[in-house]
């Protein structure tokens, strides 16, 4: 049997169930679980910080589940920078650029305030002002659910809480991008943020429609 397709507007080719059209792009609507390398071989999935540090310090690709726990496999894989650089990307897709992420925020709604905008929601404008209401993270089809991320130093990995943020790699630079609750604003808003190269982040592939 072939891959079931999701109906779209008349005259528009249907999309596979793991893709969604947003603005002028086609996005994967789940975080990557790819473990193949573009040059052959596979990305090592690690389950503790010592294993991560050994590979990362050597400049080798690796990935992990949130909190090094395979019970969190539904979130997708968190990749180190070297895995992001070497991963086998689905045919026709790319790792999003900074501009791709910015276009999701602003292209469809160019009058929005970048830092106080509902990037992806059905009703552009503020994100829900109630910090306990995280449903707006996933109501657009891109399905960003706030699955956290990890950042590390020489001795440990710190996990950003699930339900409060989600970091995604972007192409070209060694920095990730993401969405995050900012409690310093009143009411709370979700904002675009930039993480450093010491971040392990998810991957969400995109292509032009």
C-alpha angles and dihedrals in degrees: 000000000000126000110284112245130218113233115243134184116311112281094019118109110247119252127230113256092255094058133073132188114232121171106318095335141084111221131189105244097213133053116263122266093179115141101174121107121224091233095047132274126067142275113255114238109215127201103195140037096249091058091045093050093049093054096037094050088052091052093247126145117254140156138195143186119252110286088004086281122133088203084078093058091118088070092063128240127307110221132202119230093263092054090049090054095048106033122124104250119211112261112275094011132100140195105267118260123221087259091054090056092044091051090055087055100042115010097080093037108028094171094062121112104248093221099043101038134119093232100189109011128118090243110050116221131058122009114242107294092218107091090207091060105084095157092104089068091075109026100100106065094256083088100210100174103177099255094168126227139227134252124188146196130189095292112030151008119244117204121216109223120267111244094034105068147350126206122210128189119242127202130258101018131065091243131098128216131211151146123268142175110249109203091186089076121076112249099022115258134190112240138185111254137183123227128199131249087265088073128102107211143175124257125228115181125217140184137183114271 
